[in-house]
């Protein structure tokens, strides 16, 4: 790596620190989660330290990930939003839950992961932020989302099966 690359990296780190320093811890974490989602990055679940790429794009802009066997599958939140024709806070939250459950293989996911992923969707509107808690409550009450414990959710099997044909 050339010296100018190190300089660029240090400048980027300084800019990030300058932007995050005035914020409280929770807001910092929300911003970092959002950035990681936008950049398709996640922490290695085994050691929690190493950043890994979340998806291996096929490089042609189709929004498809490659599975271990090389088959393409829906990749990012925008692909899921499009496939289920999500156009409201409610349906974008469902798209995020589908992404977390079906495509990332998570049995459970946090409120932060759900909302962070939903906010990363291009279809997300700023005024949805005022509806998010109410909508999550309604989705839980309706049985569309299950709540395993406080702010830890899962997608029930019947909901997964309802949307699975749209995901293929």
VODREN-392578 format. One line per field, with one value per residue: residue in three letters; residue number from 1; x, y, z of N, C-alpha, C in turn. Coordinates in steps of 0.2 Angstrom, whole numbers, m for minus. Layout:
BEGIN
resn ala / ...
resi NUM / ...
n.c1 X / ...
n.c2 Y / ...
n.c3 Z / ...
ca.c1 X / ...
ca.c2 Y / ...
ca.c3 Z / ...
c.c1 X / ...
c.c2 Y / ...
c.c3 Z / ...
//
This chain:
BEGIN
resn unk / unk / unk / unk / unk / unk / unk / unk / unk / unk / unk / unk / unk / unk / unk / unk / unk / unk / unk / unk / unk / unk / unk / unk / unk / unk / unk / unk / unk / unk / unk / unk / unk / unk / unk / unk / unk / unk / unk / unk / unk / unk / unk / unk / unk / unk / unk / unk / unk / unk / unk / unk / unk / unk / unk / unk / unk / unk / unk / unk / unk / unk / unk / unk / unk / unk / unk / unk / unk / unk / unk / unk / unk / unk / unk / unk / unk / unk / unk / unk / unk / unk / unk / unk / unk / unk / unk / unk / unk / unk / unk / unk / unk / unk / unk / unk / unk / unk / unk / unk / unk / unk / unk / unk / unk / unk / unk / unk / unk / unk / unk / unk / unk / unk / unk / unk / unk / unk / unk / unk / unk / unk / unk / unk / unk / unk / unk / unk / unk / unk / unk / unk / unk / unk / unk / unk / unk / unk / unk / unk / unk / unk / unk / unk / unk / unk / unk / unk / unk / unk / unk / unk / unk / unk / unk / unk / unk / unk / unk / unk / unk / unk / unk / unk / unk / unk / unk / unk
resi 1 / 2 / 3 / 4 / 5 / 6 / 7 / 8 / 9 / 10 / 11 / 12 / 13 / 14 / 15 / 16 / 17 / 18 / 19 / 20 / 21 / 22 / 23 / 24 / 25 / 26 / 27 / 28 / 29 / 30 / 31 / 32 / 33 / 34 / 35 / 36 / 37 / 38 / 39 / 40 / 41 / 42 / 43 / 44 / 45 / 46 / 47 / 48 / 49 / 50 / 51 / 52 / 53 / 54 / 55 / 56 / 57 / 58 / 59 / 60 / 61 / 62 / 63 / 64 / 65 / 66 / 67 / 68 / 69 / 70 / 71 / 72 / 73 / 74 / 75 / 76 / 77 / 78 / 79 / 80 / 81 / 82 / 83 / 84 / 85 / 86 / 87 / 88 / 89 / 90 / 91 / 92 / 93 / 94 / 95 / 96 / 97 / 98 / 99 / 100 / 101 / 102 / 103 / 104 / 105 / 106 / 107 / 108 / 109 / 110 / 111 / 112 / 113 / 114 / 115 / 116 / 117 / 118 / 119 / 120 / 121 / 122 / 123 / 124 / 125 / 126 / 127 / 128 / 129 / 130 / 131 / 132 / 133 / 134 / 135 / 136 / 137 / 138 / 139 / 140 / 141 / 142 / 143 / 144 / 145 / 146 / 147 / 148 / 149 / 150 / 151 / 152 / 153 / 154 / 155 / 156 / 157 / 158 / 159 / 160 / 161 / 162 / 163 / 164 / 165 / 166 / 167 / 168
n.c1 4 / 3 / 11 / 2 / m10 / m11 / m11 / m23 / m32 / m30 / m35 / m48 / m52 / m50 / m60 / m72 / m71 / m72 / m85 / m93 / m89 / m96 / m109 / m120 / m118 / m128 / m133 / m121 / m119 / m130 / m128 / m116 / m120 / m129 / m120 / m112 / m122 / m125 / m113 / m112 / m106 / m101 / m98 / m88 / m96 / m90 / m78 / m81 / m73 / m67 / m70 / m81 / m85 / m102 / m110 / m106 / m105 / m112 / m106 / m112 / m122 / m134 / m139 / m138 / m132 / m119 / m121 / m114 / m113 / m113 / m124 / m136 / m144 / m157 / m150 / m147 / m156 / m163 / m166 / m175 / m185 / m190 / m194 / m205 / m213 / m213 / m219 / m221 / m219 / m223 / m222 / m208 / m202 / m205 / m199 / m185 / m185 / m187 / m175 / m165 / m169 / m172 / m161 / m149 / m150 / m153 / m160 / m165 / m166 / m161 / m170 / m163 / m155 / m165 / m172 / m161 / m158 / m170 / m170 / m160 / m165 / m169 / m181 / m186 / m193 / m190 / m201 / m205 / m198 / m205 / m215 / m210 / m209 / m222 / m227 / m219 / m224 / m237 / m235 / m230 / m241 / m250 / m244 / m235 / m222 / m213 / m209 / m196 / m189 / m187 / m186 / m180 / m182 / m191 / m195 / m210 / m213 / m225 / m226 / m213 / m215 / m226 / m220 / m209 / m211 / m210 / m197 / m189
n.c2 m6 / 11 / 26 / 37 / 31 / 27 / 39 / 44 / 34 / 37 / 51 / 48 / 41 / 51 / 59 / 52 / 50 / 63 / 66 / 57 / 59 / 70 / 64 / 54 / 37 / 28 / 33 / 34 / 20 / 17 / 24 / 18 / 5 / 8 / 12 / 1 / m8 / m1 / m3 / m16 / m24 / m34 / m40 / m54 / m67 / m77 / m72 / m58 / m48 / m46 / m39 / m44 / m46 / m45 / m49 / m57 / m50 / m52 / m44 / m38 / m29 / m34 / m36 / m49 / m62 / m74 / m90 / m104 / m114 / m108 / m104 / m91 / m79 / m69 / m53 / m40 / m28 / m20 / m28 / m37 / m29 / m25 / m37 / m41 / m31 / m20 / m5 / 3 / 8 / m4 / m14 / m13 / m16 / m29 / m34 / m32 / m41 / m53 / m53 / m54 / m66 / m77 / m75 / m71 / m81 / m80 / m85 / m77 / m59 / m43 / m28 / m17 / m22 / m25 / m13 / m5 / m11 / m10 / 4 / 6 / 3 / 9 / 13 / 18 / 30 / 46 / 50 / 38 / 34 / 39 / 30 / 18 / 11 / 9 / 2 / m10 / m15 / m18 / m27 / m37 / m40 / m44 / m56 / m57 / m54 / m62 / m61 / m65 / m61 / m46 / m34 / m43 / m52 / m64 / m72 / m80 / m97 / m98 / m86 / m85 / m95 / m90 / m79 / m85 / m90 / m78 / m75 / m83
n.c3 0 / m4 / 2 / 1 / 1 / 15 / 21 / 15 / 22 / 35 / 35 / 32 / 43 / 53 / 49 / 51 / 65 / 69 / 65 / 72 / 86 / 93 / 95 / 105 / 113 / 108 / 97 / 89 / 87 / 80 / 68 / 64 / 62 / 51 / 41 / 40 / 34 / 22 / 16 / 14 / 24 / 38 / 55 / 59 / 65 / 74 / 80 / 82 / 79 / 67 / 51 / 38 / 21 / 17 / 6 / m9 / m23 / m40 / m48 / m59 / m56 / m53 / m41 / m35 / m24 / m22 / m18 / m8 / m17 / m29 / m35 / m39 / m28 / m21 / m16 / m9 / 2 / m6 / m17 / m11 / m6 / m19 / m24 / m16 / m18 / m9 / m1 / 9 / 27 / 34 / 25 / 21 / 33 / 34 / 23 / 27 / 38 / 31 / 23 / 34 / 40 / 29 / 20 / 26 / 36 / 49 / 64 / 74 / 77 / 81 / 86 / 82 / 71 / 62 / 60 / 56 / 44 / 37 / 35 / 27 / 15 / m2 / m4 / 8 / 18 / 26 / 35 / 39 / 50 / 61 / 63 / 65 / 78 / 82 / 71 / 71 / 83 / 79 / 69 / 77 / 85 / 76 / 72 / 62 / 65 / 77 / 94 / 103 / 115 / 124 / 111 / 103 / 89 / 78 / 62 / 60 / 54 / 46 / 40 / 33 / 24 / 17 / 10 / 3 / m10 / m18 / m16 / m23
ca.c1 0 / 7 / 10 / m4 / m16 / m11 / m14 / m31 / m35 / m30 / m40 / m55 / m53 / m51 / m67 / m77 / m71 / m75 / m92 / m96 / m88 / m101 / m115 / m120 / m116 / m133 / m133 / m115 / m120 / m135 / m124 / m111 / m124 / m131 / m114 / m110 / m127 / m124 / m107 / m112 / m101 / m103 / m93 / m87 / m100 / m86 / m74 / m83 / m68 / m65 / m75 / m81 / m90 / m108 / m112 / m102 / m109 / m110 / m103 / m116 / m127 / m141 / m141 / m138 / m127 / m118 / m121 / m108 / m113 / m112 / m131 / m138 / m150 / m158 / m144 / m148 / m162 / m167 / m169 / m180 / m190 / m193 / m197 / m211 / m216 / m213 / m220 / m224 / m215 / m224 / m219 / m201 / m199 / m206 / m193 / m179 / m185 / m186 / m168 / m162 / m171 / m171 / m155 / m144 / m150 / m153 / m166 / m168 / m163 / m162 / m174 / m158 / m153 / m171 / m173 / m156 / m158 / m175 / m168 / m155 / m168 / m170 / m188 / m187 / m194 / m189 / m206 / m207 / m195 / m210 / m220 / m207 / m210 / m229 / m227 / m216 / m229 / m243 / m233 / m230 / m248 / m253 / m241 / m231 / m216 / m213 / m204 / m193 / m188 / m188 / m182 / m177 / m188 / m190 / m200 / m213 / m213 / m230 / m224 / m208 / m218 / m230 / m216 / m204 / m211 / m208 / m190 / m186
ca.c2 0 / 17 / 31 / 41 / 27 / 27 / 46 / 44 / 30 / 41 / 56 / 45 / 39 / 57 / 62 / 48 / 52 / 70 / 66 / 53 / 61 / 74 / 60 / 49 / 31 / 24 / 36 / 32 / 14 / 17 / 27 / 13 / 0 / 10 / 12 / m6 / m11 / 2 / m5 / m24 / m27 / m37 / m43 / m61 / m69 / m81 / m68 / m52 / m43 / m46 / m37 / m48 / m44 / m48 / m52 / m57 / m48 / m56 / m39 / m35 / m24 / m37 / m37 / m56 / m65 / m81 / m95 / m108 / m118 / m104 / m102 / m84 / m78 / m62 / m51 / m34 / m26 / m17 / m33 / m40 / m24 / m25 / m44 / m42 / m25 / m16 / 2 / 6 / 6 / m10 / m19 / m13 / m20 / m36 / m36 / m33 / m47 / m58 / m53 / m57 / m73 / m81 / m74 / m71 / m87 / m78 / m87 / m71 / m53 / m37 / m22 / m12 / m25 / m25 / m6 / m3 / m14 / m6 / 11 / 6 / 2 / 15 / 15 / 20 / 37 / 49 / 50 / 31 / 34 / 41 / 25 / 12 / 7 / 7 / m3 / m16 / m18 / m20 / m33 / m42 / m41 / m48 / m63 / m57 / m55 / m65 / m58 / m70 / m58 / m39 / m32 / m49 / m55 / m69 / m72 / m86 / m101 / m97 / m80 / m87 / m99 / m86 / m75 / m89 / m91 / m72 / m74 / m87
ca.c3 0 / m5 / 8 / 0 / 4 / 22 / 22 / 14 / 27 / 41 / 34 / 33 / 51 / 57 / 47 / 55 / 72 / 70 / 64 / 78 / 93 / 97 / 96 / 111 / 111 / 105 / 90 / 86 / 85 / 74 / 62 / 62 / 59 / 45 / 36 / 38 / 30 / 16 / 13 / 14 / 29 / 45 / 59 / 59 / 71 / 78 / 85 / 83 / 78 / 60 / 47 / 32 / 16 / 18 / 0 / m15 / m29 / m46 / m52 / m65 / m54 / m53 / m34 / m33 / m20 / m24 / m13 / m8 / m23 / m35 / m37 / m37 / m24 / m20 / m11 / m4 / 5 / m11 / m21 / m7 / m7 / m26 / m25 / m12 / m19 / m3 / m3 / 15 / 32 / 36 / 20 / 21 / 39 / 32 / 18 / 31 / 42 / 26 / 22 / 39 / 41 / 24 / 16 / 31 / 40 / 56 / 68 / 78 / 75 / 85 / 83 / 79 / 65 / 58 / 58 / 52 / 37 / 33 / 34 / 21 / 8 / m6 / m3 / 15 / 18 / 32 / 39 / 42 / 57 / 67 / 63 / 66 / 84 / 81 / 66 / 74 / 88 / 75 / 66 / 82 / 87 / 70 / 71 / 56 / 68 / 83 / 99 / 107 / 121 / 122 / 106 / 99 / 85 / 73 / 57 / 60 / 49 / 41 / 36 / 29 / 18 / 13 / 5 / 0 / m18 / m21 / m15 / m28
c.c1 4 / 6 / 4 / m10 / m16 / m13 / m21 / m35 / m35 / m35 / m47 / m57 / m54 / m58 / m72 / m77 / m74 / m82 / m96 / m95 / m93 / m108 / m115 / m119 / m121 / m133 / m127 / m116 / m125 / m132 / m119 / m114 / m126 / m126 / m112 / m115 / m126 / m118 / m106 / m107 / m104 / m97 / m93 / m91 / m96 / m82 / m76 / m79 / m67 / m71 / m75 / m86 / m96 / m111 / m106 / m106 / m107 / m107 / m106 / m122 / m134 / m143 / m141 / m132 / m125 / m118 / m115 / m108 / m113 / m119 / m132 / m144 / m151 / m153 / m146 / m155 / m166 / m170 / m175 / m186 / m194 / m197 / m204 / m215 / m218 / m214 / m222 / m219 / m216 / m221 / m211 / m198 / m200 / m200 / m187 / m179 / m184 / m178 / m164 / m163 / m169 / m164 / m149 / m144 / m151 / m160 / m169 / m163 / m165 / m167 / m169 / m156 / m159 / m172 / m168 / m156 / m164 / m174 / m163 / m158 / m169 / m177 / m190 / m188 / m193 / m195 / m208 / m204 / m200 / m215 / m217 / m209 / m218 / m230 / m225 / m221 / m235 / m241 / m232 / m237 / m252 / m250 / m237 / m224 / m217 / m208 / m202 / m192 / m188 / m183 / m178 / m183 / m186 / m196 / m204 / m213 / m218 / m229 / m218 / m211 / m222 / m226 / m210 / m205 / m209 / m201 / m186 / m184
c.c2 6 / 21 / 35 / 37 / 27 / 34 / 47 / 40 / 34 / 47 / 54 / 43 / 45 / 60 / 58 / 49 / 59 / 70 / 62 / 56 / 65 / 70 / 56 / 42 / 27 / 27 / 34 / 25 / 13 / 19 / 21 / 7 / 1 / 10 / 5 / m9 / m8 / m1 / m13 / m27 / m29 / m39 / m50 / m63 / m73 / m77 / m61 / m46 / m41 / m44 / m41 / m45 / m48 / m52 / m52 / m56 / m51 / m51 / m36 / m31 / m27 / m38 / m44 / m57 / m71 / m85 / m99 / m112 / m115 / m101 / m95 / m84 / m71 / m59 / m46 / m33 / m23 / m22 / m36 / m35 / m24 / m32 / m44 / m35 / m21 / m9 / 6 / 4 / m1 / m15 / m19 / m16 / m27 / m38 / m37 / m39 / m53 / m59 / m56 / m64 / m78 / m81 / m74 / m77 / m86 / m81 / m81 / m65 / m48 / m32 / m18 / m15 / m24 / m17 / m3 / m5 / m11 / 1 / 11 / 5 / 9 / 18 / 18 / 28 / 40 / 49 / 43 / 30 / 35 / 35 / 18 / 8 / 5 / 1 / m10 / m19 / m21 / m27 / m39 / m45 / m46 / m55 / m63 / m57 / m58 / m62 / m63 / m67 / m50 / m37 / m37 / m52 / m61 / m69 / m79 / m90 / m100 / m91 / m81 / m91 / m95 / m82 / m79 / m89 / m84 / m71 / m78 / m84
c.c3 0 / 1 / 7 / 2 / 11 / 24 / 21 / 19 / 33 / 41 / 35 / 40 / 55 / 55 / 51 / 62 / 74 / 69 / 70 / 85 / 96 / 98 / 102 / 108 / 106 / 97 / 86 / 83 / 79 / 68 / 59 / 59 / 52 / 39 / 35 / 33 / 23 / 12 / 12 / 18 / 35 / 49 / 59 / 66 / 76 / 83 / 86 / 82 / 71 / 55 / 41 / 28 / 17 / 12 / m5 / m21 / m35 / m50 / m58 / m63 / m53 / m46 / m31 / m29 / m23 / m18 / m13 / m14 / m29 / m37 / m35 / m33 / m23 / m14 / m6 / m2 / m1 / m16 / m17 / m8 / m14 / m27 / m22 / m13 / m13 / m4 / 3 / 21 / 34 / 32 / 20 / 27 / 37 / 28 / 22 / 35 / 37 / 24 / 27 / 40 / 35 / 20 / 20 / 36 / 47 / 59 / 71 / 76 / 80 / 82 / 79 / 72 / 60 / 56 / 54 / 45 / 33 / 31 / 28 / 14 / 5 / m5 / 3 / 15 / 25 / 37 / 42 / 49 / 63 / 67 / 65 / 72 / 84 / 76 / 68 / 79 / 84 / 72 / 71 / 84 / 82 / 69 / 65 / 59 / 75 / 88 / 104 / 114 / 119 / 117 / 102 / 95 / 80 / 68 / 58 / 54 / 43 / 37 / 31 / 23 / 14 / 8 / 2 / m8 / m21 / m20 / m20 / m35
//
